[in-house]
Amino acid sequence: MELVIINDGSSDHSSEIIKEFVKQEPERIISIHYAENQGVGNSRNVGIAQSRGDYIGFVDSDDWIANNMFELLYTKALDGHDMVICDYFSRYEDEDLTIPEKGFSQDIFTQKQAILYAQVVPWNKLYKKELLQKIEYLNIWYEDVASTPILISLADMPAYLNIPLYYYKRSRSGSIANSSGPKVLDILRAWDRLIEHAQLNNSFKEEILFFVTKCINYYIDFKPEYADHFWEYARKHRELLSGGEYNRKAVETKEIRDLFGLFNMSTPMYATNNETKDATKYPTNNETKYATKKKRALRIIQVISPICSPVSAVDTAGTEKMVYEITQELVKRGHRVVLYAPKGSKVSAKVVPFPKYFEDRHLPAFIRKTRPSKVDLIHDHTFSSIVRLRKMGIPVLPTHHLPTNIEFHDSVYVSHAARKNAGVKGLVVHNGINPDEYEYSEGKDDYLLFIGRILPDKGVIHAIEVAERNHQKLIIAGPIKDEEYFRNILQPRIDNNENIHYIGAVASKQKQELLKGARCVLFPSIWKEPFGLVLIEAMISGTPVLALNNGAALEVLEGFPQLVCNSIDELAHKALHEPFPPPHVLREYVLTKFTTATMVDQYITLYEQKINEFMKRRVKLKRLRGRRFKLLRGRKLKLLRGRKLKLLRGRKKLKLLRGRKKLKLLRGRKKLKLLRRRTNLKLLRRRKNIKLQRRTNLKLLGRKKYFIKKKIKAKRSVTKRIKSRSNR
């Protein structure tokens, strides 16, 4: 047995681990390394070409297999099978749950049924190399969909082994199943290949075409944002995909929807404003109105930390600003939003204000008590992610606006730099602003601007140094957060230079005037800014920004790397001599990448993914609860591992303990009854003995009285005799 490892540019320590194994087994391990990711399909093709064995199996990254998986599959394949399929386990790391899954979902395995109901994944199968050499994996997303049905149709006697041997790690962030984007439409290329093969292979034509029909039904629900494309594809290939015995039975059993209205005379794909067209007629482009599934209004709770300022349209700090923008945009789109925020918050959504003396630790219980009855998801913006830490019974999505020690696999960061600094995996959604709230101007005055909180980390002192070196006018605006630092360090230098002016915190109108009129905004922050909202606020106003290369500055200014400086000297030089990009270019850049609409689009996608994952887990758990007694029978008892098996054993033990307790109680009661009976018998016997003794005593007394009377009579008679004799 040999091992071919394809390393297509992984950024972790995989390369070093692979090299160590190659040193140990140079003849059995073949390592192939690419400088960058060239796609899963290409990796499979390269591995097939480099392999030297007669049979090939695939194992994807992050997954693992049973020790005897390929031994069992190979033994089965020696009976003359070109392909052997097995069952697998789905592993949910977050819930510590392992669920057995079927590699083939029907009762009777045939080649035709395998095309329709075998899992299309490539990794729970063993293939004869000659079979894989008949086709080539496409270098697209869903390369398995484009290849597996074809391989099954070309295989000689495919077989099925009803044993779970492969462990598939579910809920991986970044996986194709959990991803969304234009590459989702690669599925259309996969279907094209299947239809092309079906037209050339009459033996399995109906099965492959029905497989495509099933896929279209599935993806309309799986990726609803691209449903229009899937309906269009179905309409385009109507002649091939409509009708047939498979379609009729599947519609009757509600396995699929009636795409073309042929079996129930409905018209789900199209309808006109005036009347319903005949479903058997092919619609013209003018008549077509695709019946895509309308996205329902989500019910979202937005939560901010109690230590934050009230959320409102008035200028606030970055976190409050983002929560306000997200809430307003969601309400604008028709979603139902409830905002948990400090008292005084003013948004379009319903606001639940925090009580007095409220802390983060009180939030979970407070939300459980006051939240509406129906909620789809909670968006946690708290700095401690306290809501995500607790079990709320509904999905919770945490966003980290500031660095934190509490991280999750589904954490959302406001920049790639923030995620990298955290050192964990997670999602990234850039902050966005509403362009309508910012004034734009191409006319600039001759002054530099620093706007932000007055703190050492913000680099105010460096902005002063730049102004002093260049003899330029500098306006400093923002609230003082460190009084001692301002009084002892900044104020003396401001007072000694007539070109430098501190004007305090600025309100919205004044801030707009400063931003749009400045020659340049300085952003000399010396700490790792998670984002830096001032950067995009200045550019949307048409004003260039010069920033030190810290935190997310280089990421936010990706389109203008010349505006990022590596030192104060470079910052001062560019502030005086740099030919800045035109104002309209700066504004267009922000409109393309950093608007509220773009940010909320991404968050809605994450909301829906999170809700769908949660619902799928609930469905699977319900199925497990319904099947738990059946799974205890026969061989399936061995398949229940980990947590579920422990729970079942625990329940059995609990029943036994309860049974033993009841038995002890019954025995105790019986013993108590016996003791009472014995006690009662003893008492009765004692009473009888006492009565008998009394009777005996009475008899004895009677006899004594009798004898005493006799003696008295005898004495009296003797006395009489003596008296009579003396009288004589």
HUFEN-V840176 format. One record per backbone hydrogen bond with DSSP energy under -1.0 kcal/mol. CO is the residue of the C=O (numbers start at 1). NH is the residue of the N-H. If there is no record, write none. Layout:
((CO,NH) (CO,NH))
This chain:
((3,30) (5,32) (7,34) (13,17) (14,18) (15,19) (16,20) (17,21) (18,22) (19,23) (20,24) (21,25) (25,29) (28,3) (30,5) (32,7) (39,43) (40,44) (41,45) (42,46) (43,47) (44,48) (45,49) (46,50) (47,51) (54,129) (56,127) (60,63) (64,167) (66,69) (68,72) (69,73) (70,74) (71,75) (72,76) (73,77) (74,78) (76,79) (77,80) (77,81) (82,128) (83,159) (84,126) (85,161) (87,165) (88,101) (89,168) (90,99) (91,170) (92,97) (97,92) (99,90) (101,88) (103,119) (110,114) (111,115) (112,116) (113,117) (114,118) (117,105) (124,86) (126,84) (127,56) (128,131) (128,132) (129,133) (131,134) (138,140) (142,146) (144,148) (147,151) (148,152) (149,153) (150,154) (151,155) (156,82) (159,85) (161,163) (163,87) (165,66) (166,89) (167,64) (168,91) (172,175) (176,179) (181,184) (182,185) (183,186) (184,187) (185,188) (186,190) (187,191) (188,192) (189,193) (190,194) (191,195) (192,196) (193,197) (194,198) (195,199) (197,201) (204,208) (205,209) (206,210) (207,211) (208,212) (209,213) (210,214) (211,215) (212,216) (213,217) (214,218) (215,219) (216,220) (218,222) (219,223) (223,226) (224,227) (226,230) (227,231) (228,232) (229,233) (230,234) (231,235) (232,236) (233,237) (235,238) (237,241) (238,242) (244,248) (245,249) (246,250) (247,251) (248,252) (249,253) (250,255) (250,256) (257,259) (278,281) (284,288) (290,292) (298,336) (299,376) (299,377) (300,338) (301,379) (302,340) (303,381) (305,308) (311,346) (317,321) (318,322) (319,323) (320,324) (321,325) (322,326) (323,327) (324,328) (325,329) (326,330) (327,331) (328,332) (329,333) (330,335) (331,334) (336,300) (337,350) (338,302) (339,352) (340,304) (341,354) (342,345) (350,339) (352,341) (359,362) (360,363) (362,366) (363,367) (364,368) (365,369) (366,370) (367,371) (377,301) (378,397) (379,303) (380,399) (385,389) (395,378) (397,380) (398,412) (408,411) (411,427) (412,400) (413,429) (415,419) (416,420) (417,421) (418,422) (419,423) (419,424) (427,413) (433,596) (434,437) (435,438) (445,447) (447,519) (448,475) (449,522) (450,477) (453,455) (454,481) (456,459) (457,526) (459,463) (460,464) (461,465) (462,466) (463,467) (464,468) (465,469) (466,470) (467,471) (467,472) (473,448) (474,501) (475,450) (476,503) (477,452) (479,454) (482,486) (483,487) (484,488) (485,489) (485,490) (486,491) (490,494) (491,495) (492,496) (494,497) (497,500) (499,474) (501,476) (504,478) (507,511) (508,512) (509,513) (510,514) (511,515) (512,516) (513,517) (514,518) (517,445) (520,449) (521,546) (523,548) (527,529) (529,552) (532,535) (533,537) (534,538) (535,539) (536,540) (538,543) (539,542) (541,441) (544,521) (546,523) (547,565) (548,550) (550,553) (552,556) (553,557) (555,558) (557,560) (560,563) (561,564) (563,547) (565,549) (567,571) (568,572) (569,573) (570,574) (571,575) (573,577) (574,578) (578,580) (582,586) (583,587) (584,588) (585,589) (586,590) (587,591) (588,592) (589,593) (590,594) (594,433) (595,599) (596,600) (597,601) (598,602) (599,603) (600,604) (601,605) (602,606) (603,607) (604,608) (605,609) (606,610) (607,611) (608,612) (609,613) (610,614) (611,615) (612,616) (613,617) (614,618) (615,619) (616,620) (617,621) (618,622) (619,623) (620,624) (621,625) (622,626) (623,627) (627,631) (630,633) (633,636) (634,637) (635,638) (639,641) (642,646) (643,647) (644,648) (645,649) (646,650) (647,651) (648,652) (649,653) (650,654) (651,655) (652,656) (653,657) (654,658) (655,659) (656,660) (657,661) (658,662) (659,663) (660,664) (661,665) (662,666) (663,667) (664,668) (665,669) (666,670) (667,671) (668,672) (669,673) (670,674) (671,675) (672,676) (673,677) (674,678) (675,679) (676,680) (677,681) (678,682) (679,683) (680,684) (681,685) (682,686) (683,687) (684,688) (685,689) (686,690) (687,691) (688,692) (689,693) (690,694) (691,695) (692,696) (693,697) (694,698) (695,699) (696,700) (697,701) (698,702) (699,703) (700,704) (701,705) (702,706) (703,707) (704,708) (705,709) (706,710) (707,711) (708,712) (709,713) (710,714) (711,715) (712,716) (713,717) (714,718) (715,719) (716,720) (717,721) (718,722) (719,723) (720,724) (721,725) (722,726) (723,727) (724,728))
